[in-house]
Amino acid sequence: MDVASVRSRIAAAAVRAGRPAGDVRIVAVTKGHPLERAREAVAAGLLDLGENRVQEALAKQDAWPDAPARWHLIGHLQRNKVKAAVGRFALIHSLDSERLADALEAAAAAAGLVQEVLVQVNVAREPQKTGAAPGEAPALVRHAAGLPHLRLLGLMAMAPYDAPADLQREVFGGLRKLRDALATSSLELAVLSMGMSGDFEIAVEEGATMVRLGTVLFGERAS
């Protein structure tokens, strides 16, 4: 796992954008990898671990209850998994509807906690992808921001798989512009979770504060 090389690439992209490299946090995506990869990531200083599936993530958390890590849910969250997810993840990246926001609010209220979330936006309008449509995102942001047991930190998006660089830039720049249009003095929306192993450098150039990296750190996963 060549963390130094990845950090160097992030730093170079940040410099090209006139940003400090320290503004970008790596979420090491351990989905489909054994728990040992998560331990290696933490040992290498990557303290944010990303999982797509609630059950897989909870199994790893239960097997490593004292992990000095922040677990992120980066995959689609079904409403029937909300109660299991709330409070077990430092950040849920995939809030994509008002119904899901209400379910998260109810579960967080019942648990007596505040759950941090990102609104996922389907900037490229891919029919097979989840995420709020760009035109619906402002209403969802306002709705989520008004729920007392949710703390909305920002937005998340994915570029189409194998998209050319100009489309990647359009998607990531589009999310940044949407954030800039929605942010207020009381709702900073400081987090932009965008960029994966194939496109994270362009994401950083376009304003990413969080990149979700799996293959570039761990190689191809087994499942």
C-alpha positions as CSV (number, residue, x, y, z in Angstrom):
1,M,0.0,0.0,0.0
2,D,1.8,3.1,-1.3
3,V,0.1,5.8,0.8
4,A,3.0,8.2,0.3
5,S,2.6,8.1,-3.5
6,V,-1.2,8.8,-3.2
7,R,-0.6,11.6,-0.8
8,S,2.0,13.1,-3.2
9,R,-0.5,13.0,-6.0
10,I,-3.2,14.6,-3.9
11,A,-0.7,17.3,-2.8
12,A,0.3,18.0,-6.4
13,A,-3.3,18.3,-7.5
14,A,-4.0,20.7,-4.6
15,V,-1.1,22.9,-5.5
16,R,-2.4,23.1,-9.1
17,A,-5.7,24.3,-7.7
18,G,-4.0,26.8,-5.4
19,R,-5.1,24.9,-2.3
20,P,-3.3,23.5,0.7
21,A,-3.0,19.7,0.5
22,G,-4.1,19.4,4.1
23,D,-7.6,20.4,3.1
24,V,-8.1,16.9,1.5
25,R,-9.0,13.9,3.7
26,I,-8.5,10.3,2.3
27,V,-11.3,7.8,3.0
28,A,-9.7,4.4,2.6
29,V,-12.4,2.3,1.0
30,T,-12.2,-1.2,2.5
31,K,-15.4,-2.7,1.0
32,G,-14.8,-6.2,-0.3
33,H,-11.4,-6.4,1.5
34,P,-10.7,-8.4,4.6
35,L,-10.4,-6.7,8.0
36,E,-6.6,-7.0,7.8
37,R,-6.6,-4.3,5.0
38,A,-8.4,-1.9,7.3
39,R,-5.9,-2.6,10.0
40,E,-3.1,-1.9,7.5
41,A,-4.7,1.4,6.4
42,V,-5.0,2.6,10.0
43,A,-1.4,1.6,10.7
44,A,-0.4,3.7,7.7
45,G,-2.2,6.7,9.1
46,L,-5.5,6.4,7.2
47,L,-8.0,6.8,10.0
48,D,-11.1,7.2,7.8
49,L,-12.5,3.8,6.5
50,G,-15.2,3.6,3.9
51,E,-17.7,0.8,3.4
52,N,-20.6,0.4,0.9
53,R,-22.7,-2.2,2.7
54,V,-24.1,-1.8,6.2
55,Q,-23.8,-5.5,7.2
56,E,-20.2,-5.9,6.0
57,A,-19.2,-2.7,7.8
58,L,-20.9,-3.7,11.0
59,A,-19.2,-7.1,11.0
60,K,-15.8,-5.4,10.7
61,Q,-16.7,-2.9,13.4
62,D,-17.8,-5.7,15.7
63,A,-14.6,-7.7,15.0
64,W,-12.5,-4.6,15.8
65,P,-14.4,-2.7,18.4
66,D,-11.5,-0.6,19.6
67,A,-10.4,0.5,16.1
68,P,-8.9,4.0,16.3
69,A,-10.8,4.9,13.1
70,R,-13.8,6.8,11.8
71,W,-16.1,4.6,9.7
72,H,-17.9,6.1,6.7
73,L,-20.9,4.7,4.9
74,I,-20.4,5.6,1.3
75,G,-22.9,3.3,-0.4
76,H,-26.6,3.5,-0.9
77,L,-28.5,3.3,2.3
78,Q,-31.9,1.5,2.3
79,R,-34.5,2.7,4.8
80,N,-34.7,-0.7,6.3
81,K,-31.1,-0.5,7.3
82,V,-31.3,3.0,8.8
83,K,-31.7,1.9,12.5
84,A,-28.7,-0.4,12.2
85,A,-26.5,2.3,10.6
86,V,-27.3,5.3,12.7
87,G,-24.6,5.9,15.3
88,R,-22.3,3.3,13.9
89,F,-20.8,5.5,11.2
90,A,-19.1,8.8,11.8
91,L,-20.4,10.1,8.4
92,I,-23.1,8.8,6.1
93,H,-22.3,10.1,2.5
94,S,-25.4,8.9,0.8
95,L,-28.5,10.9,1.9
96,D,-30.5,11.0,-1.3
97,S,-34.1,11.7,-0.4
98,E,-36.4,13.5,2.1
99,R,-37.8,10.1,3.1
100,L,-34.4,8.8,3.9
101,A,-33.6,12.0,5.8
102,D,-36.8,11.6,7.9
103,A,-35.9,7.9,8.6
104,L,-32.4,8.9,9.7
105,E,-33.9,11.7,11.9
106,A,-36.3,9.3,13.6
107,A,-33.6,6.7,14.3
108,A,-31.1,9.3,15.5
109,A,-33.7,10.9,17.8
110,A,-34.6,7.4,19.2
111,A,-30.9,6.7,19.9
112,G,-30.4,10.1,21.4
113,L,-27.6,11.2,19.1
114,V,-26.9,13.5,16.1
115,Q,-25.9,11.7,12.9
116,E,-23.5,13.5,10.5
117,V,-24.5,13.2,6.8
118,L,-23.8,14.4,3.3
119,V,-26.4,14.9,0.6
120,Q,-25.6,12.7,-2.4
121,V,-26.2,14.5,-5.8
122,N,-26.5,12.7,-9.1
123,V,-24.8,15.5,-11.0
124,A,-24.4,13.5,-14.2
125,R,-28.0,12.4,-14.0
126,E,-27.1,8.7,-14.5
127,P,-30.3,6.6,-14.4
128,Q,-28.6,3.7,-12.7
129,K,-27.1,5.8,-9.9
130,T,-28.7,7.0,-6.7
131,G,-28.5,10.5,-5.5
132,A,-30.8,13.5,-5.7
133,A,-31.2,15.2,-9.1
134,P,-29.4,18.5,-9.2
135,G,-32.7,20.4,-9.4
136,E,-34.0,18.5,-6.3
137,A,-30.9,18.9,-4.2
138,P,-31.6,22.4,-2.9
139,A,-34.9,21.3,-1.3
140,L,-33.3,18.2,0.1
141,V,-30.4,20.3,1.6
142,R,-32.9,22.7,3.2
143,H,-35.0,19.8,4.6
144,A,-32.0,17.9,6.0
145,A,-30.5,21.0,7.5
146,G,-33.7,21.6,9.4
147,L,-33.7,18.2,11.2
148,P,-32.4,18.5,14.7
149,H,-30.8,15.1,14.9
150,L,-28.9,15.4,11.6
151,R,-25.8,17.5,11.0
152,L,-25.4,18.2,7.3
153,L,-21.8,18.7,6.5
154,G,-21.8,18.9,2.8
155,L,-22.4,17.1,-0.5
156,M,-21.2,14.0,-2.3
157,A,-21.1,13.0,-5.9
158,M,-19.6,10.4,-8.3
159,A,-18.5,10.9,-11.9
160,P,-19.5,8.3,-14.4
161,Y,-17.2,5.2,-14.5
162,D,-14.4,5.7,-17.1
163,A,-15.7,9.2,-17.9
164,P,-13.3,11.3,-20.0
165,A,-11.5,14.0,-18.0
166,D,-13.7,16.9,-19.3
167,L,-16.8,15.1,-18.0
168,Q,-15.2,14.3,-14.7
169,R,-14.3,18.0,-14.3
170,E,-17.9,19.0,-15.3
171,V,-19.4,16.7,-12.6
172,F,-17.0,17.7,-9.8
173,G,-17.1,21.4,-10.7
174,G,-20.8,21.2,-10.9
175,L,-21.0,19.9,-7.3
176,R,-18.7,22.6,-6.1
177,K,-20.8,25.3,-7.8
178,L,-24.0,23.8,-6.3
179,R,-22.4,23.9,-2.9
180,D,-21.4,27.5,-3.4
181,A,-24.9,28.4,-4.4
182,L,-26.4,26.7,-1.3
183,A,-23.9,27.5,1.4
184,T,-24.9,30.2,3.9
185,S,-23.3,31.7,7.0
186,S,-25.3,29.2,9.1
187,L,-24.9,26.2,6.7
188,E,-21.3,26.1,5.5
189,L,-21.5,22.7,3.6
190,A,-17.7,22.5,4.0
191,V,-17.3,18.9,2.9
192,L,-17.2,17.9,-0.8
193,S,-16.9,14.1,-1.0
194,M,-15.9,13.4,-4.6
195,G,-13.2,11.5,-6.4
196,M,-12.3,7.9,-6.4
197,S,-9.2,5.9,-7.6
198,G,-9.6,6.8,-11.2
199,D,-10.4,10.4,-11.0
200,F,-9.4,11.8,-7.6
201,E,-6.8,14.2,-8.9
202,I,-9.3,16.1,-11.0
203,A,-11.7,16.0,-8.1
204,V,-9.1,17.7,-5.9
205,E,-8.4,20.3,-8.6
206,E,-12.2,21.0,-8.6
207,G,-12.5,21.4,-4.8
208,A,-12.8,17.9,-3.2
209,T,-12.2,17.9,0.6
210,M,-12.7,14.2,0.8
211,V,-11.6,11.5,-1.7
212,R,-12.8,7.9,-1.5
213,L,-9.9,5.6,-2.5
214,G,-9.9,1.8,-2.7
215,T,-8.1,0.3,-5.7
216,V,-5.3,2.8,-5.8
217,L,-4.5,1.8,-2.1
218,F,-5.4,-1.8,-1.9
219,G,-5.5,-3.2,-5.5
220,E,-8.5,-5.0,-6.9
221,R,-10.9,-6.3,-4.3
222,A,-12.0,-9.9,-4.0
223,S,-15.7,-9.2,-4.1
